[in-house]
Amino acid sequence: MFESPSISFITTCKGRLQHLMQTLPTMAAQPGTETIVVDYDCPDGSADWVAANCPAVQVVRVSDRPIFNAARARNLGAAAATAPWLCFVDADTLLHPDFAASVLAVASPGVYYQCVHGRNELTGSVVLPQAAFARVQGYDEVMEGWGGEDRDLYFRLQHAGLRQLEL
């Protein structure tokens, strides 16, 4: 019997296949989760590698996009997600094997959880209710490249009444 996932891991890849090869197996092995990789016109062919090596991972393929748009890539991943909780995590971020269980043990619908621990390179990693993500209409796709789209999302989540807690 198939159990619906409790949390959807969403990671994007454009030129980071070497990182993804190291981080994806641990991400995909988390019980009670689903994992989605958005290959955003990745020159390394990350979608093909994921399909061959992690067949349980869902792949969203985007082609003909020479300029990376992290917001668009993350929104496409969220659109494919089925769990009530979303976790956006960069391809170069290695999760603890018990990450999902730890998050779900404290998850509350009026809160979003940012993975910071004083490190700026983790500010894009966040866990939030899917319903809240939909309510604020996801990431703002006007922002291209890396950076800024995450802080904008957090501002809008707070404006919508969610509290930020640190994981």
Helices and strands as residue ranges (DSSP letters): E 7-13, H 17-28, E 33-40, H 46-53, E 58-62, H 70-80, E 85-88, H 99-106, E 111-114, G 120-122, E 126-129, H 130-135, H 149-159, E 163-166
